Amino acid sequence: MAEDTQDQQQTTAAPVPSQAPLPKGVVLDKDGKPCRSCSSGAAFAAWASQAKKKTVIKADTASRPAPAPPRKDCPPDVEALGRSSWTLLHSIAATYPTSPTISQQNDITSFMRLFSKLYPCWVCAEDFQAYITKEKIRAGSRDEFGNWLCEAHNEVNRKLGKPTFDCSRWQERWKDGWKDGSCD
């Protein structure tokens, strides 16, 4: 959600005092510091490396060990957070009632609004809030909500230059499994 606004955020957010230019892809949080949830893991690591170089005396590069692969138990970057969030949201749509009550429709609408306000990447959160304002949440049935969510996901994919998904197949992807049986 944030990749298309990262360059803009770097120039409009308050700069971190006395720092070198930020690596491409680093998004600043509202406090002016690099935002881990809004930046790619590679960009955040480049910033962290840049910050460490200021405090570490430079050693002979030939004596340095090869960098360790990234740990799996670190806070998520914007890509991992996005993948996990879309998985959760599509899974909720897949188990949403086919004929929801008014109360269930209100619950999912409230959840989506709260989700958009509480999302850890503030750039992504604001973008999703704008989408919800523009494209009213449709929650009259499982299929209606699943298609609305798929369209929302495709909107983000278009902004990020990623391929879109054929929304007519959302239940096959998120509920029933592929027709070729590869998920069985």
Legacy VTK file of the C-alpha trace (Angstrom):
# vtk DataFile Version 3.0
C-alpha trace
ASCII
DATASET POLYDATA
POINTS 184 float
0.000 0.000 0.000
2.830 2.379 0.778
5.398 1.853 -1.949
3.891 4.431 -4.311
3.967 7.144 -1.636
7.376 6.419 -0.143
9.289 9.029 -2.109
6.623 11.596 -1.267
6.771 10.688 2.429
10.533 11.085 2.490
10.222 14.664 1.322
7.112 15.734 3.228
7.748 14.117 6.609
10.002 15.901 9.056
13.595 14.872 8.324
15.661 13.104 10.941
18.142 15.725 12.171
21.739 15.457 10.931
21.266 12.193 9.049
22.528 11.267 5.634
19.855 10.895 2.953
17.615 7.919 3.606
18.004 4.815 1.450
15.346 4.410 -1.263
12.217 2.773 0.144
12.532 4.035 3.717
9.330 5.708 4.877
9.380 8.012 7.867
6.905 7.608 10.681
4.936 10.637 11.826
7.653 11.267 14.438
10.221 11.672 11.650
12.061 8.418 12.350
12.225 5.482 9.903
9.088 3.346 10.129
9.792 -0.397 10.136
6.151 -1.273 9.364
6.031 1.105 6.387
9.425 0.296 4.855
10.669 -2.781 3.032
12.973 -5.033 5.018
15.855 -4.300 2.635
15.349 -0.550 2.874
15.086 -0.633 6.663
18.208 -2.821 6.887
20.073 -0.375 4.633
19.064 2.488 6.927
20.073 0.504 10.045
23.416 -0.333 8.442
23.903 3.318 7.552
23.113 4.308 11.147
25.513 1.693 12.567
28.349 2.921 10.354
28.204 6.242 12.190
28.894 4.595 15.533
31.281 1.792 14.552
34.907 2.437 13.696
35.469 1.265 10.147
37.498 -1.937 10.034
39.292 -3.528 7.145
36.516 -4.912 4.910
38.540 -8.021 4.092
38.404 -9.132 7.728
34.641 -8.782 8.049
32.560 -11.974 8.028
29.820 -12.387 5.449
26.540 -10.829 6.612
24.162 -13.227 8.323
20.852 -13.971 6.593
17.928 -11.990 8.027
16.316 -13.531 11.074
12.777 -14.875 10.812
11.726 -13.658 14.273
12.124 -9.910 13.682
9.288 -7.389 13.374
7.623 -7.600 9.955
8.497 -5.210 7.172
5.825 -3.691 4.964
5.773 -6.677 2.571
5.455 -9.346 5.286
2.837 -7.262 7.077
0.878 -6.816 3.855
0.968 -10.513 2.926
-0.132 -11.544 6.425
-2.866 -8.916 6.554
-4.313 -9.839 3.154
-4.232 -13.522 4.159
-6.200 -12.722 7.313
-8.718 -10.486 5.535
-9.341 -12.905 2.649
-9.696 -15.778 5.153
-12.288 -13.754 7.072
-14.161 -13.154 3.805
-14.031 -16.892 3.019
-15.735 -17.725 6.320
-18.149 -14.792 6.284
-21.800 -15.962 6.197
-23.454 -16.424 2.828
-26.534 -14.636 4.220
-25.269 -12.451 7.085
-27.584 -10.818 9.569
-27.684 -7.043 9.850
-25.593 -7.406 13.007
-22.932 -9.447 11.156
-22.876 -6.899 8.333
-22.395 -4.109 10.873
-19.660 -6.109 12.622
-17.610 -6.676 9.456
-18.046 -3.050 8.385
-16.931 -1.854 11.825
-14.013 -4.294 11.792
-12.796 -3.077 8.402
-13.035 0.561 9.484
-11.132 -0.162 12.710
-8.587 -2.297 10.851
-7.914 0.616 8.505
-7.341 2.933 11.475
-5.161 0.552 13.503
-2.990 -0.819 10.679
0.684 -0.522 11.712
1.874 1.167 8.497
0.347 4.632 8.772
0.758 5.360 5.044
-1.029 2.117 4.198
-3.697 2.819 6.816
-4.496 6.247 5.413
-4.583 4.843 1.887
-7.027 2.094 2.914
-9.209 4.605 4.786
-9.414 6.658 1.598
-10.371 3.525 -0.371
-13.143 2.689 2.115
-14.468 6.231 1.787
-14.419 6.012 -2.018
-15.652 2.407 -2.321
-18.229 1.675 0.374
-17.713 -1.688 2.100
-20.124 -4.190 0.581
-21.055 -6.879 3.079
-24.513 -8.137 2.079
-23.209 -11.682 1.462
-19.997 -13.720 1.472
-19.612 -13.297 -2.268
-20.294 -9.565 -2.141
-17.767 -8.989 0.663
-15.166 -11.314 -0.884
-15.416 -9.510 -4.224
-15.222 -6.080 -2.553
-12.107 -7.179 -0.672
-10.563 -8.655 -3.821
-11.173 -5.358 -5.637
-9.560 -3.474 -2.728
-6.543 -5.784 -2.880
-6.296 -5.325 -6.655
-6.366 -1.544 -6.189
-3.321 -1.815 -3.922
-1.613 -4.193 -6.372
-2.135 -1.702 -9.217
-0.578 1.083 -7.135
2.415 -1.140 -6.377
2.793 -2.253 -9.990
1.918 -5.854 -9.137
-0.367 -8.151 -11.133
-4.056 -8.128 -10.283
-6.144 -11.174 -9.436
-9.228 -12.429 -11.275
-11.849 -11.706 -8.599
-14.230 -14.276 -10.093
-11.832 -16.871 -8.599
-11.519 -15.432 -5.078
-13.383 -18.330 -3.417
-11.231 -20.863 -5.244
-8.111 -19.079 -3.926
-9.266 -18.374 -0.360
-12.094 -20.785 0.497
-12.447 -23.952 -1.583
-8.965 -24.478 -3.044
-7.948 -24.719 -6.676
-10.159 -26.807 -8.943
-7.151 -28.903 -10.015
-7.035 -30.412 -6.513
-3.555 -29.066 -5.762
-4.702 -27.833 -2.338
-6.220 -31.186 -1.292
LINES 1 185
184 0 1 2 3 4 5 6 7 8 9 10 11 12 13 14 15 16 17 18 19 20 21 22 23 24 25 26 27 28 29 30 31 32 33 34 35 36 37 38 39 40 41 42 43 44 45 46 47 48 49 50 51 52 53 54 55 56 57 58 59 60 61 62 63 64 65 66 67 68 69 70 71 72 73 74 75 76 77 78 79 80 81 82 83 84 85 86 87 88 89 90 91 92 93 94 95 96 97 98 99 100 101 102 103 104 105 106 107 108 109 110 111 112 113 114 115 116 117 118 119 120 121 122 123 124 125 126 127 128 129 130 131 132 133 134 135 136 137 138 139 140 141 142 143 144 145 146 147 148 149 150 151 152 153 154 155 156 157 158 159 160 161 162 163 164 165 166 167 168 169 170 171 172 173 174 175 176 177 178 179 180 181 182 183
